[in-house]
Amino acid sequence: GSGGRGRKRPRQRKGPMYEVQYKPVVVVGDLESVDDFKQAEERHERGDDGDEHDPDGPNKTLEWRIAVHNTRERQWVIPDLYPDRPYTVRVRRIARGDFGAPSPMLRTGPSVPGAPPPPSAPEISISSIMVQWSPPYNENGLPVREYVVEMKQFGGQFEECYRGQERVFVAVGLKPRTIHVFRVAAANRLGQGAWSAHGAFRTNDKKSGVSAEEMQTGWVATIDGNGRRYYYHPSTTQSAWTLPQGAVLDLDGTFRNKRGRLLEDLQTSAAFKLTERAAQGGGTGLGFQHGHGGGLQPESPFTRIEVRREELLDSSFRAFALLRPTDLLKPLRIRYAGEDGIDSGGLVKDWFLEASRRIVDGNLGMFMQVEDADVYAVDPRSEHVHSDSRVMVQYYNFVGRFLGKAVLDRQVVDIRLERTALLHLLGRSVTLDDLVELDPHRCKGLKWILEQETIGEVGDDFTFSVDIEVFGEMVTVDLRPGGRDVTVTDGNRQEYVDAMVNFVAYTRVEAQIKAMVEGFHDLVPVASLADFEVEELLKLLMGQDSVDVTEIEAVTKYTGGYTDESAQVGWFWQVLKEFEPSQQRATLRFITGLHKVPLDGFTPPFTIMRSTHEAGKGSLPRSHTCFNQLALPPYESADEVKEKLLYAIANVPDAFHMS
């Protein structure tokens, strides 16, 4: 009621008024400290006032800013600060004097990344644009997890075209002579940041510079100084840690890059060992089982050996046994006993091919051809064929060195090893899938065992053992200790499959594989092969499988009166292109000593020279394999070129004589 009417309210006591100020903290070197005005003034005099992308960065003249004025509150919220920045705060009581000491450093929390700079386009073709961008100016306290790129045609709507960690992307399938607009945003675990300013690029109206196909397919895998794989585009000099979206790996370019690094490493290693030998006055160095032929090799840039064609493998084995390790590191030169040929490079090419074919000859008992396949595997029966196991091991060691020497000397061999043998040379483990070449039927059966829901009641005869035939007799071999007494079940079938894979690919030929791998790694260390795949190692040993006649024609030289416009030259290339692949390889063998194009191309260059009819109209073409040279008489028609060439390649002599 009226009882309270006219009663005065007690006067509320007013509290003190405060002013709050803040400013960013300067980061000095690696230390974060509260900046004093002297340092700020010195930077201001130098003009280091920051930039538009980082107003509160370390180069900004940092002045105190008012956060709250004339407030009685003792808690304040300071809005609009930059993420992940150190700040300090000070407070004063209005009308009571100066500010108190600044607070310790207070850091704002992280946020989504800032906007990246606008994207650029280092290469543009008729139908593709290579887009690249830089990281955002401010990551705002958290690492960028991915980038998002959107694209639109001029006047259209943006659509996402890339999402990933790289900062390069190839947009393909674009319309010619059309403006395409791109924008980029960065994202971290808190989310996606702001979009960059737009980058607008017009596709070409005609082919110029790098083609769309080259832009997509020109990427090469390579290794940096720390052994990390990255991808490089030679035409544009762009690089990325992962293959950019829209790009295709250039397998040939990648292989050439790997091979170049490998040969450089091996040559450096060889030069080091030769220098070491010169300083120490000799030595065996690599720890070969043979090699005590001290003074057999004169001081020369080449290592010369003499072999007998009728016993090519045995004489080559004995010649290698006499070489010192440093002799094996120098390029080989071959002399066939009883023949007049002088090796300027052609005889050694012939030796590598012929010796490799003898190695896989089934009569020798070292390798066997896999059933229904053109590949060779170590023959498990070899330990029973050779009465002296020590000699057998030495022969496989020789095979390994022979293969390593081919790689070191840039020669090719004619041994197509099956996949598991190549994996052993690479120092890799073998899996079930790798058995597909060596034993396709067993591989299929082992996969069936793993794929079944249950293998059911298989019986006591399905054990951890395998029966093999040795000279007509069946022998049981345990896949684990006491394996013939351990039944295979659902619970241990994976163990059984792994044991069987190991037996087929390794255990049954363990001594042979160990010796061959050791010999190979003597000249080609396993660490040098870390980046090679199985198919690349096979290519390293055997060279290119296909013969591209147009590619050979493009680099051929002419002499003796012939030019690329001579009728006989035109007929030769016409005939060679019409030949079956086997005839093309035979022609190459006749001219160069090799049935394929070397990985480094022909050195000396493939050459066609004009020769005279020394034997009348029936004169045949001649070749100088050491110089990759064909002496082609001036025939009168393409049919005559074909007839004489076919006769020549069908009657290539095995021996080399002076002509």
ZAMARGU-4260 file (C-alpha; in steps of 0.2 Angstrom, whole numbers, plus 5000, padded with zeros to 4 digits):
<rodrens>
0) 5000/5000/5000 | 5005/5017/5004 | 5017/5013/5017 | 5032/5015/5006 | 5026/5030/4997
5) 5038/5044/4999 | 5052/5033/5006 | 5069/5038/4998 | 5079/5024/4990 | 5097/5023/4997
10) 5110/5030/4985 | 5120/5017/4976 | 5138/5019/4978 | 5146/5022/4961 | 5162/5011/4958
15) 5178/5018/4950 | 5179/5020/4931 | 5192/5011/4921 | 5200/5012/4904 | 5207/4996/4896
20) 5220/4996/4882 | 5228/4982/4872 | 5241/4980/4858 | 5249/4965/4849 | 5266/4958/4855
25) 5281/4959/4844 | 5289/4942/4840 | 5308/4946/4842 | 5318/4932/4834 | 5311/4915/4841
30) 5307/4924/4858 | 5290/4932/4861 | 5291/4947/4873 | 5281/4963/4877 | 5288/4976/4865
35) 5293/4992/4872 | 5290/5008/4863 | 5309/5011/4859 | 5309/4996/4848 | 5293/5000/4840
40) 5299/5018/4836 | 5315/5011/4829 | 5305/5000/4817 | 5294/5015/4813 | 5309/5025/4808
45) 5315/5011/4796 | 5297/5011/4788 | 5294/4993/4794 | 5275/4996/4797 | 5269/4979/4792
50) 5258/4975/4777 | 5240/4973/4772 | 5240/4955/4774 | 5246/4955/4792 | 5242/4971/4801
55) 5247/4965/4818 | 5263/4956/4811 | 5280/4958/4818 | 5284/4972/4807 | 5270/4983/4812
60) 5273/4999/4823 | 5263/4993/4838 | 5253/5006/4848 | 5241/5004/4862 | 5223/5004/4857
65) 5208/5008/4867 | 5197/4992/4870 | 5185/4999/4884 | 5183/5017/4890 | 5174/5023/4905
70) 5168/5006/4912 | 5165/5000/4929 | 5165/4982/4924 | 5180/4971/4929 | 5178/4959/4915
75) 5180/4964/4896 | 5178/4956/4879 | 5190/4963/4866 | 5182/4960/4849 | 5190/4959/4831
80) 5207/4952/4836 | 5217/4942/4824 | 5218/4923/4826 | 5234/4916/4834 | 5242/4932/4839
85) 5250/4937/4855 | 5243/4952/4864 | 5246/4962/4880 | 5233/4972/4890 | 5235/4986/4902
90) 5222/4995/4913 | 5221/5012/4922 | 5208/5019/4934 | 5202/5035/4926 | 5207/5051/4935
95) 5218/5041/4947 | 5235/5041/4937 | 5245/5031/4925 | 5242/5013/4918 | 5248/4998/4928
100) 5261/4986/4921 | 5256/4977/4905 | 5249/4959/4907 | 5259/4944/4902 | 5257/4939/4884
105) 5239/4933/4880 | 5237/4923/4863 | 5221/4922/4854 | 5216/4905/4848 | 5218/4897/4830
110) 5205/4900/4817 | 5202/4894/4799 | 5216/4899/4786 | 5216/4916/4778 | 5213/4918/4759
115) 5228/4912/4748 | 5234/4924/4735 | 5225/4923/4718 | 5229/4907/4707 | 5241/4908/4692
120) 5242/4898/4676 | 5260/4894/4671 | 5254/4884/4655 | 5239/4885/4645 | 5234/4875/4629
125) 5219/4873/4618 | 5209/4862/4630 | 5218/4863/4647 | 5225/4875/4660 | 5238/4871/4673
130) 5233/4881/4689 | 5245/4884/4703 | 5244/4894/4719 | 5253/4898/4735 | 5249/4895/4753
135) 5238/4908/4762 | 5247/4923/4770 | 5240/4918/4787 | 5238/4900/4792 | 5230/4907/4808
140) 5238/4894/4820 | 5234/4877/4812 | 5242/4869/4797 | 5233/4868/4781 | 5225/4851/4778
145) 5219/4854/4760 | 5215/4866/4746 | 5199/4868/4737 | 5198/4875/4719 | 5182/4880/4710
150) 5181/4884/4692 | 5168/4892/4681 | 5167/4899/4663 | 5165/4918/4662 | 5148/4922/4667
155) 5144/4905/4674 | 5143/4897/4691 | 5157/4891/4702 | 5159/4872/4703 | 5172/4862/4713
160) 5186/4855/4702 | 5199/4850/4714 | 5201/4846/4733 | 5218/4840/4739 | 5235/4844/4747
165) 5245/4849/4732 | 5246/4867/4725 | 5245/4863/4707 | 5231/4856/4696 | 5228/4852/4678
170) 5210/4857/4672 | 5207/4847/4656 | 5193/4845/4643 | 5190/4864/4642 | 5183/4873/4628
175) 5196/4882/4616 | 5197/4901/4616 | 5186/4903/4632 | 5189/4912/4648 | 5189/4901/4664
180) 5189/4908/4681 | 5197/4900/4696 | 5197/4903/4715 | 5206/4894/4729 | 5202/4892/4748
185) 5213/4884/4761 | 5206/4873/4775 | 5212/4866/4792 | 5203/4856/4805 | 5192/4870/4810
190) 5185/4873/4793 | 5188/4881/4776 | 5194/4899/4775 | 5190/4913/4764 | 5191/4912/4745
195) 5206/4920/4736 | 5204/4934/4723 | 5199/4927/4706 | 5211/4921/4692 | 5204/4922/4675
200) 5213/4913/4660 | 5208/4911/4642 | 5212/4894/4633 | 5221/4895/4617 | 5213/4895/4600
205) 5227/4885/4592 | 5241/4874/4597 | 5255/4884/4605 | 5268/4880/4618 | 5265/4864/4628
210) 5250/4854/4622 | 5236/4848/4632 | 5242/4830/4631 | 5260/4835/4636 | 5253/4845/4651
215) 5244/4830/4657 | 5256/4816/4653 | 5273/4825/4655 | 5275/4822/4674 | 5290/4812/4680
220) 5293/4804/4697 | 5309/4808/4704 | 5318/4809/4721 | 5325/4824/4731 | 5341/4825/4741
225) 5333/4817/4756 | 5326/4802/4747 | 5308/4808/4746 | 5298/4805/4730 | 5290/4820/4721
230) 5283/4823/4704 | 5291/4835/4692 | 5284/4843/4675 | 5300/4847/4664 | 5291/4858/4652
235) 5283/4869/4665 | 5296/4866/4680 | 5281/4863/4691 | 5283/4850/4706 | 5272/4842/4718
240) 5273/4829/4732 | 5259/4819/4725 | 5253/4817/4707 | 5242/4832/4703 | 5224/4828/4699
245) 5221/4827/4681 | 5239/4823/4677 | 5246/4806/4670 | 5263/4799/4675 | 5276/4798/4660
250) 5282/4780/4663 | 5296/4781/4651 | 5302/4798/4657 | 5301/4792/4675 | 5311/4777/4670
255) 5324/4787/4661 | 5326/4798/4676 | 5328/4783/4688 | 5341/4775/4677 | 5351/4791/4675
260) 5352/4793/4694 | 5357/4774/4696 | 5370/4775/4683 | 5377/4791/4690 | 5378/4783/4707
265) 5386/4767/4700 | 5399/4777/4690 | 5403/4788/4706 | 5405/4772/4716 | 5416/4764/4702
270) 5427/4780/4701 | 5429/4780/4720 | 5434/4762/4720 | 5447/4764/4706 | 5454/4779/4715
275) 5455/4770/4731 | 5464/4756/4722 | 5477/4767/4714 | 5480/4775/4731 | 5482/4758/4740
280) 5491/4749/4726 | 5477/4736/4722 | 5466/4725/4733 | 5451/4715/4731 | 5439/4727/4739
285) 5422/4719/4735 | 5425/4703/4744 | 5422/4692/4729 | 5425/4673/4731 | 5438/4673/4717
290) 5449/4687/4709 | 5467/4684/4713 | 5473/4687/4696 | 5483/4702/4702 | 5493/4708/4687
295) 5483/4701/4673 | 5475/4717/4668 | 5486/4731/4662 | 5482/4749/4667 | 5468/4754/4655
300) 5451/4762/4654 | 5445/4745/4649 | 5445/4727/4656 | 5449/4715/4642 | 5445/4696/4642
305) 5447/4682/4630 | 5433/4669/4628 | 5430/4654/4617 | 5414/4654/4607 | 5413/4635/4608
310) 5413/4635/4627 | 5407/4653/4629 | 5400/4651/4647 | 5414/4641/4655 | 5428/4652/4647
315) 5418/4668/4653 | 5416/4661/4670 | 5435/4657/4671 | 5439/4674/4664 | 5428/4683/4678
320) 5436/4672/4691 | 5453/4680/4687 | 5447/4698/4688 | 5450/4709/4702 | 5435/4718/4709
325) 5441/4735/4702 | 5443/4727/4685 | 5425/4722/4685 | 5421/4741/4688 | 5429/4746/4671
330) 5420/4744/4654 | 5423/4726/4646 | 5431/4723/4630 | 5429/4705/4622 | 5441/4695/4611
335) 5435/4679/4604 | 5449/4666/4603 | 5453/4662/4585 | 5443/4676/4578 | 5450/4692/4570
340) 5437/4704/4576 | 5443/4719/4586 | 5431/4725/4599 | 5426/4743/4597 | 5409/4740/4606
345) 5401/4727/4594 | 5409/4711/4601 | 5405/4715/4619 | 5386/4718/4614 | 5387/4701/4605
350) 5395/4693/4621 | 5382/4699/4633 | 5368/4693/4622 | 5376/4676/4618 | 5381/4673/4635
355) 5364/4677/4642 | 5356/4664/4630 | 5368/4651/4636 | 5364/4654/4654 | 5346/4650/4652
360) 5349/4635/4640 | 5340/4621/4648 | 5354/4609/4645 | 5365/4618/4657 | 5352/4615/4671
365) 5353/4632/4680 | 5337/4640/4674 | 5321/4632/4667 | 5308/4640/4656 | 5291/4642/4665
370) 5278/4632/4657 | 5267/4641/4644 | 5277/4657/4647 | 5292/4666/4640 | 5301/4668/4656
375) 5314/4659/4666 | 5316/4654/4684 | 5330/4646/4694 | 5329/4628/4692 | 5327/4619/4709
380) 5335/4603/4701 | 5351/4612/4698 | 5358/4606/4715 | 5356/4588/4710 | 5363/4591/4692
385) 5379/4599/4698 | 5389/4586/4709 | 5399/4600/4717 | 5388/4612/4726 | 5402/4624/4729
390) 5404/4626/4710 | 5385/4627/4708 | 5385/4642/4720 | 5400/4650/4711 | 5391/4649/4694
395) 5375/4657/4701 | 5386/4671/4709 | 5394/4673/4692 | 5377/4675/4684 | 5373/4689/4697
400) 5389/4698/4693 | 5386/4696/4674 | 5368/4704/4676 | 5376/4718/4687 | 5390/4721/4674
405) 5377/4723/4661 | 5368/4736/4671 | 5385/4745/4675 | 5390/4745/4657 | 5373/4750/4649
410) 5372/4733/4640 | 5357/4722/4638 | 5354/4704/4640 | 5342/4691/4634 | 5336/4684/4650
415) 5318/4687/4654 | 5318/4682/4673 | 5301/4678/4681 | 5294/4691/4694 | 5300/4682/4710
420) 5318/4682/4704 | 5318/4700/4700 | 5310/4704/4717 | 5325/4695/4725 | 5337/4705/4715
425) 5328/4721/4721 | 5329/4715/4739 | 5310/4714/4741 | 5298/4701/4749 | 5287/4690/4738
430) 5269/4689/4740 | 5256/4676/4734 | 5251/4687/4719 | 5270/4687/4714 | 5269/4668/4710
435) 5257/4671/4695 | 5272/4669/4683 | 5282/4656/4692 | 5268/4644/4696 | 5251/4650/4690
440) 5242/4634/4695 | 5249/4634/4712 | 5245/4652/4714 | 5227/4649/4709 | 5225/4635/4721
445) 5232/4644/4736 | 5221/4659/4732 | 5206/4647/4732 | 5211/4641/4750 | 5210/4658/4756
450) 5194/4663/4748 | 5184/4649/4754 | 5173/4652/4769 | 5179/4636/4776 | 5190/4623/4770
455) 5180/4609/4779 | 5186/4592/4782 | 5202/4591/4771 | 5209/4576/4779 | 5225/4572/4788
460) 5235/4571/4771 | 5233/4590/4769 | 5248/4595/4780 | 5262/4608/4781 | 5272/4598/4768
465) 5275/4597/4750 | 5280/4582/4738 | 5292/4586/4725 | 5300/4575/4712 | 5319/4572/4711
470) 5325/4561/4697 | 5309/4551/4696 | 5307/4549/4715 | 5295/4558/4726 | 5302/4567/4741
475) 5292/4575/4755 | 5298/4592/4761 | 5291/4600/4777 | 5286/4618/4776 | 5289/4620/4795
480) 5297/4609/4808 | 5287/4593/4809 | 5275/4600/4795 | 5270/4583/4788 | 5262/4580/4805
485) 5252/4597/4806 | 5235/4597/4797 | 5230/4613/4788 | 5214/4620/4796 | 5204/4636/4794
490) 5214/4644/4808 | 5231/4641/4801 | 5228/4641/4782 | 5236/4659/4780 | 5251/4652/4788
495) 5251/4637/4776 | 5249/4649/4761 | 5263/4660/4767 | 5275/4645/4770 | 5271/4638/4753
500) 5274/4654/4744 | 5291/4656/4753 | 5295/4638/4748 | 5291/4639/4730 | 5299/4657/4728
505) 5314/4655/4739 | 5317/4640/4751 | 5319/4627/4737 | 5332/4637/4728 | 5339/4647/4743
510) 5358/4643/4739 | 5356/4648/4721 | 5346/4664/4724 | 5358/4670/4738 | 5373/4667/4727
515) 5365/4676/4712 | 5359/4691/4723 | 5375/4693/4731 | 5384/4693/4714 | 5372/4706/4708
520) 5373/4717/4723 | 5392/4717/4722 | 5391/4729/4707 | 5373/4736/4709 | 5370/4739/4728
525) 5352/4735/4733 | 5351/4753/4741 | 5353/4760/4723 | 5338/4750/4717 | 5326/4756/4731
530) 5315/4766/4719 | 5314/4753/4705 | 5299/4743/4701 | 5300/4725/4695 | 5295/4730/4677
535) 5308/4744/4677 | 5322/4732/4683 | 5317/4720/4669 | 5318/4735/4657 | 5335/4740/4664
540) 5342/4722/4660 | 5333/4719/4643 | 5330/4736/4636 | 5315/4741/4625 | 5304/4727/4619
545) 5297/4736/4604 | 5306/4743/4589 | 5300/4760/4583 | 5306/4762/4565 | 5301/4780/4564
550) 5311/4784/4580 | 5326/4776/4573 | 5324/4785/4556 | 5323/4802/4564 | 5340/4800/4572
555) 5349/4791/4558 | 5365/4798/4549 | 5370/4796/4531 | 5387/4796/4523 | 5396/4790/4507
560) 5384/4800/4495 | 5368/4795/4503 | 5355/4808/4510 | 5338/4806/4518 | 5331/4810/4501
565) 5341/4796/4492 | 5329/4783/4484 | 5339/4768/4491 | 5337/4776/4509 | 5318/4778/4506
570) 5316/4760/4500 | 5326/4754/4515 | 5314/4763/4528 | 5299/4757/4518 | 5305/4739/4518
575) 5309/4740/4537 | 5292/4747/4541 | 5284/4733/4532 | 5294/4719/4540 | 5286/4709/4554
580) 5293/4713/4572 | 5304/4698/4571 | 5312/4703/4555 | 5314/4721/4561 | 5323/4714/4577
585) 5334/4703/4565 | 5338/4718/4554 | 5344/4728/4570 | 5354/4713/4575 | 5363/4712/4558
590) 5367/4731/4558 | 5371/4734/4577 | 5373/4718/4585 | 5358/4720/4596 | 5340/4715/4592
595) 5332/4730/4600 | 5336/4749/4602 | 5347/4752/4617 | 5340/4762/4631 | 5353/4776/4628
600) 5350/4776/4609 | 5363/4771/4597 | 5381/4776/4601 | 5389/4779/4588 | 5374/4785/4579
605) 5364/4773/4567 | 5372/4776/4550 | 5368/4771/4532 | 5382/4773/4520 | 5383/4770/4501
610) 5393/4755/4496 | 5399/4750/4478 | 5394/4733/4470 | 5411/4725/4474 | 5403/4708/4469
615) 5393/4714/4455 | 5374/4715/4454 | 5372/4701/4468 | 5382/4711/4481 | 5374/4710/4498
620) 5372/4724/4511 | 5386/4723/4524 | 5387/4730/4542 | 5399/4736/4554 | 5391/4732/4571
625) 5404/4741/4581 | 5399/4757/4573 | 5380/4754/4570 | 5383/4756/4552 | 5374/4748/4537
630) 5384/4748/4520 | 5369/4748/4507 | 5373/4746/4489 | 5364/4757/4477 | 5350/4745/4472
635) 5337/4749/4459 | 5321/4745/4467 | 5312/4742/4484 | 5310/4724/4480 | 5329/4722/4477
640) 5332/4730/4494 | 5320/4718/4503 | 5327/4703/4494 | 5345/4707/4498 | 5341/4712/4516
645) 5331/4696/4520 | 5345/4686/4513 | 5358/4695/4524 | 5349/4694/4540 | 5345/4675/4537
650) 5364/4672/4535 | 5372/4682/4549 | 5388/4672/4554 | 5391/4668/4572 | 5409/4672/4571
655) 5417/4689/4568 | 5430/4692/4555 | 5439/4707/4547 | 5431/4712/4531
</rodrens>
